[in-house]
């Protein structure tokens, strides 16, 4: 299982054996991908509102009729269309995307043998995720993936595309792991790497008590856009040393500035929303990044190198069975997962985080 293509500004790459792997011979363009994922990140500009926006489009007649189209309508409805031969699948998804967005993630996954597919749209800044199941999804051909990946001039992608990637396996939807493998976490027997944690292990939470891991896992994603790692530079925000993580990792902050602005003891921010002078976003040297994460048996944060980090926020999965069935927690019994209010701490939006950081720096 691997990611096989990446399309971004100035680069179009297809590697049938997997990104970063040695070539495995001649690619069979007529081959079919029975399972796979289409992942794209894009923005919506103000001048694009009020009219249909074509996000992705491809159509071919050779060696058979095929095509894929994704359009966003003025009312926020996403229109997804996929053609293979005489068969056409059409899906509508209400997304609520009717205003400017700097970052939107779209994920389409298909498992043709299992007759199971899902289309989801996630808006990181608002925390809104919309999804709809697609029954009996059709597989994509390698030729279509190559064309959509921009390796040949036979497809269109919105100019506001951050990246587009294809995988030959089904990627989970919903909340994603956010910690790098080498992140050290406190346990009763000492510091343990995030990649070495297993379900049932104990860690020492911020309150000094132990908490049990109800789930621990990882996912490999393209190291681009909201999945490109960021680095929290010490000594800012309590960091004792540089800490690398996903931009989506939630960090709890406290202090007089927090109480002054928000009237509460602590708030949570996303690592990617912190100012550039604190968070350094280097150009990834690799195409892919593997992140790790866990779910604790109670709502508590963990001190990691002086920074207060939260575990995976799975609250959205408790209210959406569809999303949960396609998530990283799909195989975890519902009874095992904690049902308390996950991190009952106010989550700041990007502009609120910037206001707080500017006040702290004043």
PyMOL commands that set and color helices and strands:
alter all, ss='L'
color gray80, all
select helices_A, chain A and resi 46-48+142-148+194-196+225-227+236-238+256-262+271-273+315-319+321-325+334-336+350-361
alter helices_A, ss='H'
color red, helices_A
select strands_A, chain A and resi 3-8+11-14+32-33+35-44+53-60+66-72+77-84+87-94+101-111+116-123+128-135+140-141+155-157+161-167+184-187+190-193+202-204+210-222+230-232+243-245+250-254+266-270+279-280+288-296+302-304+307-309+346-347
alter strands_A, ss='S'
color yellow, strands_A
deselect
rebuild
show_as cartoon
